Amino acid sequence: MTDDAAFWHRIQFAFTIVYHYLFPQLTMGLAWFLVAWKWLHLRTGDPRYGDAARLWTRIFGINFAVGVVTGIPMEFQFGTNWSSFSKYAGGVIGQSLAMEGMFSFFFESAFIGAMVWGEKRLGPRNHFLATLGVALGSWLSGYFILVTNAFMQAPSGYAFAADGSLRLASLSDFLLNRWALIEFCHNQCAAIVTGAFAIAALGAFYVLRGDNGSQGRLFLKWGAAVGLVASAIVAFPTGDAQAKMVARLQPQALAAMEGRFQSGPIAEITLIGQPDVQKRQLDNPIRVPGMLSFLAFGTFHSDVPGLGAFPEDTWPTNIELLYYGFHVMAGLGTLFILLMALANLQQIRGRLESSRRLLWILMLAFPFPFIANTAGWVTAELGRQPWLVYGLFRTRDGYSAAVSSGDTLFTLIGFAGLYFVVGLLYVFLVGREVLHGASPGLEHA
């Protein structure tokens, strides 16, 4: 094991943020399902929509609580583990982080108690408004967090202070960073994919078990339909726009994502291969000629630079993991479209509920959007390396030198143990709600 303190600071933050994001992506993905079902229940009086919203509201509440618990340590890590970075960029990113806490998080928190426990007291219309408030708050929270990340990827709206640190020069340029707008659309659609797969998986579970039949059919129909649309939008136009933005602003990252070491036109996209950084080559590649040129710049003949066109000290620091992260994300995203297209085809033909093999696949597929989202974030964050703020501030300069490797490893072990216990409790609570089902009469006072 290495005694490099920066390595352990990065590992600790990576662990806490990957674990934490398992929960917000599901809450953001579920939020608009709840709004839609509450609206339909309000408009039609159909009890199926009310029961569906009620079950998933309880799951949402559990998910939200665990997300809050696992998210708090990350806020402290900016000061404890990354104090040099906070000193350098805090005058800028502190704005969006404060907005997330003061506006969106408190806004969401103010309504979530009413949504989870206040259905009878509020009445149908006000309860719908509380659910809408939670959905808006969760997505606004996501936007402010992504603004922070977008500044680290493609800084805008800043100026240099007298001491060399960054200060905010234009709030509008900072908040409306083009990277943030595209990243938000891409990320939120990916969150909806997670929610849709979870809903479809529970529907498949109920149908296979032979109970909660009406809810099972409803979950299958909604999960498959929304999952197909959201999966397609993740690929195009949001994924396409993200790829073109990376090609323009972070060309080293794009080259590493494709294991591309040599520059040239008619650039191939790699389906399968293993990068060998020492030999500057991709082993056993299966490629599609011209596709990378088209995806990056819109024409099949565009010249796409390879890593060899850039100084080696600006290359991403873990090319292999970046390459595999990108291909896991892209590969799973393609499979999601195919799976949900097949599920919708069977739904149209009236055969989805009798296709037991497909139901088993849908039920067992729900973890894979979590994997794809994690791989996507691994791609984004490794692609930014070796910079904390791209082109301005290197990762090696951002950690807290006063915190030793031993201290960081000790707290990492503590986080791992605590999060393991929290994870077990989460699985128990969600499993209990799933087994209870969406039965009428479980309304909250």
C-alpha positions in Angstrom: 0.0 0.0 0.0 1.1 3.5 -0.8 1.9 6.1 1.9 1.0 8.9 -0.5 -1.4 11.1 1.5 -3.0 12.5 -1.6 -3.9 9.0 -2.7 -5.7 8.2 0.5 -7.5 11.5 0.5 -8.7 10.8 -3.0 -9.7 7.2 -2.1 -11.7 8.4 1.0 -13.6 11.0 -0.9 -14.2 8.6 -3.8 -15.6 6.0 -1.4 -17.9 8.5 0.4 -19.3 10.1 -2.7 -19.8 6.9 -4.7 -21.7 5.4 -1.7 -23.7 8.6 -1.1 -24.8 9.0 -4.7 -26.5 5.6 -4.7 -29.3 7.3 -2.8 -29.9 10.8 -4.5 -30.0 9.3 -7.9 -32.9 7.1 -6.9 -34.8 10.0 -5.1 -34.3 12.3 -8.1 -35.4 9.5 -10.4 -38.5 8.7 -8.3 -39.6 12.2 -7.7 -41.5 12.9 -10.9 -43.1 9.5 -10.9 -44.6 10.4 -7.5 -45.8 13.8 -8.9 -47.4 12.1 -11.9 -49.2 9.5 -9.9 -50.4 12.0 -7.3 -51.7 14.2 -10.2 -53.5 11.3 -11.9 -55.0 10.2 -8.6 -56.2 13.7 -8.0 -57.7 14.0 -11.5 -59.2 10.6 -12.0 -59.7 9.2 -8.4 -58.2 5.9 -9.6 -57.0 4.3 -6.3 -54.1 2.5 -8.2 -52.2 5.7 -8.6 -52.8 6.7 -5.0 -51.6 3.3 -3.8 -48.5 3.4 -6.1 -47.6 6.9 -4.9 -48.0 5.9 -1.3 -45.7 2.9 -1.5 -42.9 4.7 -3.4 -43.3 7.7 -1.1 -42.3 5.5 1.8 -39.3 4.2 -0.1 -38.4 7.7 -1.1 -38.5 8.8 2.5 -36.1 6.0 3.6 -33.8 6.8 0.6 -33.8 10.5 1.4 -32.9 9.9 5.1 -29.9 7.7 4.2 -28.8 10.1 1.5 -28.7 12.9 4.1 -26.7 10.8 6.5 -24.1 9.7 3.9 -23.9 13.2 2.4 -22.9 15.1 5.5 -19.3 13.7 5.7 -18.6 15.0 2.2 -19.3 18.6 3.2 -16.8 18.3 6.1 -14.2 16.7 3.8 -13.8 20.0 1.9 -12.3 21.4 5.1 -10.7 18.3 6.7 -9.2 16.6 3.6 -9.1 19.3 0.9 -8.4 22.5 2.8 -5.9 23.8 0.2 -8.5 23.4 -2.5 -11.1 25.1 -0.4 -8.8 28.0 0.3 -8.1 28.3 -3.5 -11.6 27.9 -4.9 -13.9 28.3 -1.9 -14.7 31.9 -2.9 -16.5 30.5 -6.0 -17.8 27.0 -5.3 -18.9 28.1 -1.8 -21.6 30.1 -3.5 -23.3 27.1 -5.2 -22.8 24.8 -2.1 -24.4 27.4 0.1 -27.3 27.8 -2.3 -27.8 24.1 -2.4 -28.0 24.0 1.4 -29.9 27.2 2.1 -32.4 27.1 -0.8 -32.9 23.7 -2.4 -32.1 21.3 0.5 -34.2 23.2 3.0 -36.9 23.6 0.5 -37.0 19.9 -0.1 -36.7 19.1 3.6 -39.6 21.4 4.4 -41.9 19.4 2.2 -40.7 15.9 2.6 -42.2 15.4 6.1 -45.6 16.6 4.8 -45.2 14.3 1.8 -44.4 11.1 3.8 -46.6 11.6 6.8 -49.2 14.3 6.0 -51.5 12.8 3.3 -54.6 12.7 5.5 -54.0 16.0 7.2 -53.3 17.9 4.0 -55.9 16.4 1.7 -55.3 15.4 -1.9 -54.6 18.8 -3.4 -52.2 20.0 -0.8 -50.5 16.7 -0.6 -49.9 16.8 -4.3 -48.4 20.3 -3.9 -46.1 19.0 -1.2 -45.0 16.2 -3.5 -44.3 18.7 -6.2 -42.3 20.8 -3.8 -40.1 17.8 -2.9 -39.5 17.0 -6.6 -38.6 20.6 -7.4 -36.3 20.8 -4.4 -34.5 17.6 -5.2 -33.8 18.6 -8.7 -32.8 22.1 -7.8 -30.4 20.6 -5.2 -29.0 18.4 -8.0 -28.5 21.5 -10.2 -26.5 23.4 -7.6 -24.2 20.4 -6.9 -23.7 20.0 -10.7 -22.8 23.7 -11.0 -20.1 23.1 -8.5 -18.8 20.1 -10.4 -19.1 22.0 -13.8 -16.9 24.7 -12.4 -14.2 22.1 -11.7 -14.6 20.7 -15.2 -14.8 23.9 -17.2 -14.4 27.0 -14.9 -16.3 30.1 -15.7 -17.4 33.3 -14.0 -14.3 33.6 -11.9 -11.4 36.1 -11.4 -8.1 36.0 -9.5 -7.9 37.6 -6.1 -4.8 39.4 -4.9 -3.5 36.3 -3.1 -3.9 34.1 -6.2 -7.0 32.4 -5.1 -10.3 32.5 -7.1 -13.2 34.8 -6.5 -16.6 35.1 -8.1 -16.7 37.6 -10.9 -20.0 36.8 -12.6 -22.8 34.9 -10.8 -24.7 34.4 -14.0 -21.7 32.9 -15.9 -21.0 30.7 -12.9 -24.6 29.4 -12.5 -25.3 29.1 -16.2 -22.1 27.4 -17.1 -22.8 25.5 -20.4 -21.1 22.4 -18.9 -23.5 22.5 -16.0 -26.6 22.8 -18.2 -25.6 19.9 -20.4 -24.4 17.8 -17.4 -27.6 18.5 -15.5 -29.8 17.2 -18.4 -27.6 14.1 -18.9 -27.4 13.4 -15.2 -31.1 13.9 -14.4 -32.2 11.7 -17.3 -29.8 9.0 -16.0 -31.4 9.3 -12.5 -34.8 8.8 -14.1 -33.5 5.6 -15.7 -32.5 4.4 -12.2 -36.0 5.2 -10.9 -37.7 3.6 -13.9 -35.6 0.4 -13.6 -36.4 0.2 -9.8 -40.1 0.6 -10.5 -40.1 -2.0 -13.4 -38.1 -4.4 -11.2 -40.7 -4.2 -8.4 -43.5 -4.6 -10.9 -41.8 -7.8 -12.3 -41.3 -9.0 -8.7 -45.0 -8.7 -7.9 -46.1 -10.3 -11.1 -43.7 -13.2 -10.7 -44.9 -13.7 -7.1 -48.5 -13.5 -8.1 -49.6 -10.8 -5.6 -50.2 -7.1 -5.8 -51.2 -7.8 -9.4 -52.7 -4.5 -10.3 -49.7 -2.6 -8.9 -47.3 -5.0 -10.6 -48.9 -4.3 -14.0 -48.9 -0.5 -13.3 -45.2 -0.5 -12.3 -44.2 -2.6 -15.3 -46.0 -0.3 -17.7 -44.7 2.9 -16.2 -41.2 1.6 -15.6 -40.8 0.2 -19.1 -42.3 3.2 -20.9 -40.4 5.9 -19.0 -37.2 3.8 -18.9 -37.1 3.5 -22.7 -37.6 7.3 -23.2 -35.1 8.3 -20.5 -32.5 5.7 -21.7 -32.8 7.1 -25.2 -32.4 10.7 -24.0 -29.3 9.8 -22.0 -27.7 8.6 -25.2 -29.1 11.3 -27.5 -29.2 14.3 -27.3 -27.7 14.7 -23.8 -24.9 12.1 -24.0 -24.0 13.3 -27.5 -23.8 16.9 -26.3 -21.7 15.9 -23.4 -19.3 14.0 -25.7 -18.9 16.9 -28.0 -18.3 19.2 -25.1 -15.6 16.9 -23.7 -14.0 16.7 -27.2 -13.8 20.5 -27.3 -12.8 21.4 -23.8 -11.1 18.2 -22.5 -9.5 16.5 -25.5 -7.1 14.5 -23.4 -10.0 13.0 -21.5 -11.7 12.0 -24.8 -8.6 10.4 -26.1 -8.1 8.4 -22.8 -11.8 7.3 -22.8 -11.2 5.7 -26.2 -7.7 4.5 -25.5 -6.5 6.7 -28.4 -2.8 7.4 -28.5 -2.4 8.5 -32.1 -4.1 11.5 -33.8 -5.8 11.4 -37.1 -9.0 11.7 -39.2 -11.8 9.0 -39.5 -11.2 8.2 -35.9 -12.6 4.9 -34.8 -14.8 4.3 -31.8 -13.7 1.3 -29.8 -16.2 -1.4 -28.8 -13.7 -3.7 -27.1 -10.0 -3.5 -26.3 -7.5 -3.2 -23.5 -5.3 -0.1 -23.2 -1.6 -0.7 -22.7 -0.3 2.7 -21.6 3.3 1.7 -21.5 3.3 0.6 -25.1 0.9 3.4 -26.2 -1.5 1.0 -27.8 -4.9 -0.7 -27.5 -4.7 -4.5 -27.4 -7.3 -6.7 -29.3 -9.4 -3.8 -30.4 -12.8 -4.1 -32.2 -13.5 -0.7 -33.7 -16.1 1.1 -35.9 -14.2 3.5 -38.3 -15.2 7.2 -38.3 -17.7 7.0 -35.5 -15.5 8.8 -32.9 -14.9 11.6 -35.4 -18.7 11.9 -35.9 -19.6 11.7 -32.3 -16.9 14.3 -31.3 -17.2 16.8 -34.1 -20.2 15.9 -36.3 -18.3 14.6 -39.4 -16.8 11.2 -40.1 -13.6 12.8 -41.4 -12.8 15.1 -38.5 -9.3 14.9 -37.0 -9.5 13.6 -33.4 -6.2 14.2 -31.4 -4.7 11.3 -29.5 -2.9 11.4 -26.2 0.4 11.7 -28.0 -0.6 15.2 -29.1 -0.5 16.5 -25.5 2.2 16.8 -22.9 2.2 13.7 -20.7 1.8 15.6 -17.5 -1.6 16.7 -18.7 -2.8 13.2 -19.4 -5.5 11.7 -17.1 -3.7 10.0 -14.2 -5.5 6.6 -14.5 -6.1 6.0 -18.2 -7.1 2.3 -17.7 -9.8 3.0 -15.2 -11.1 5.9 -17.1 -11.3 3.8 -20.3 -13.1 1.0 -18.6 -15.4 3.3 -16.7 -16.5 5.0 -19.9 -17.1 1.7 -21.8 -19.1 0.2 -18.9 -21.3 3.3 -18.9 -21.7 3.4 -22.6 -22.2 -0.4 -22.9 -24.8 -0.6 -20.2 -26.6 2.5 -21.6 -27.0 0.7 -24.9 -28.3 -2.4 -23.2 -30.8 -0.4 -21.3 -32.3 0.9 -24.5 -32.5 -2.6 -26.0 -34.0 -4.1 -22.8 -36.7 -1.4 -22.4 -37.5 -1.5 -26.1 -38.2 -5.2 -25.8 -40.3 -4.8 -22.7 -42.4 -2.1 -24.4 -42.8 -4.3 -27.5 -44.1 -7.1 -25.3 -46.3 -4.7 -23.5 -47.9 -3.5 -26.7 -48.4 -7.2 -27.8 -50.0 -7.9 -24.4 -47.4 -10.5 -23.5 -45.1 -8.8 -21.0 -46.8 -10.3 -17.9 -46.6 -13.8 -19.4 -42.9 -13.5 -20.5 -41.4 -14.9 -17.3 -37.8 -14.9 -18.6 -38.1 -11.2 -19.5 -39.7 -10.5 -16.1 -36.8 -12.1 -14.4 -34.4 -10.0 -16.4 -36.3 -6.8 -15.5 -36.3 -7.8 -11.9 -32.6 -8.6 -11.7 -31.6 -5.6 -13.9 -32.3 -2.9 -11.3 -28.7 -2.6 -9.9 -27.2 -1.9 -13.3 -28.3 1.7 -13.7 -26.6 2.4 -10.3 -23.5 0.8 -11.8 -23.8 2.8 -15.0 -24.3 6.1 -13.1 -21.2 5.3 -11.0 -19.2 4.5 -14.0 -20.3 7.7 -15.6 -19.1 9.7 -12.6 -15.9 7.8 -12.6 -15.5 8.8 -16.2 -16.2 12.5 -15.5 -13.9 12.8 -12.5 -11.0 10.8 -13.8 -11.2 12.6 -17.1 -10.7 15.9 -15.3 -7.4 14.7 -13.7 -4.7 15.8 -13.1 -6.7 18.9 -12.3 -9.1 19.8 -9.4 -10.1 22.9 -11.3 -9.4 22.1 -14.9 -6.4 24.0 -16.3 -6.0 26.1 -13.1 -5.3 24.0 -10.0 -3.8 20.5 -9.8 -5.2 17.7 -7.6 -1.8 17.2 -6.0 -1.9 20.7 -4.6 -5.4 20.5 -3.1 -5.3 18.1 -0.2 -4.7 18.9 3.5 -1.0 18.3 4.2 -1.6 18.4 7.9 -3.8 15.2 7.7 -1.5 12.2 7.4 -2.1 9.0 5.4 -2.7 7.1 8.7 -5.4 9.5 9.8 -7.1 9.3 6.5 -7.0 5.5 6.3 -8.3 5.2 9.8 -11.3 7.4 9.1 -11.9 5.6 5.8 -12.1 2.3 7.6 -14.5 3.9 10.0 -16.7 5.2 7.2 -16.7 1.7 5.6 -17.9 0.0 8.8 -20.5 2.7 9.5 -21.8 2.7 5.9 -22.0 -1.1 6.0 -24.3 -1.0 9.0 -26.4 1.8 7.4 -26.6 -0.2 4.2 -28.0 -3.2 6.1 -30.6 -1.1 7.8 -31.6 0.5 4.5 -32.0 -2.9 2.8 -34.1 -4.1 5.8 -36.4 -1.0 5.7 -36.9 -1.0 2.0 -37.4 -4.7 1.9 -40.1 -4.5 4.5 -42.0 -1.8 2.5 -41.7 -3.9 -0.7 -43.1 -7.0 1.1 -46.0 -4.9 2.5 -46.8 -3.8 -1.0 -49.0 -1.0 -2.1 -52.1 -2.1 -0.2 -54.9 0.3 0.5 -55.2 1.4 4.1 -51.5 2.0 4.6 -52.0 5.8 4.3 -50.1 8.0 6.7 -51.9 10.3 9.1 
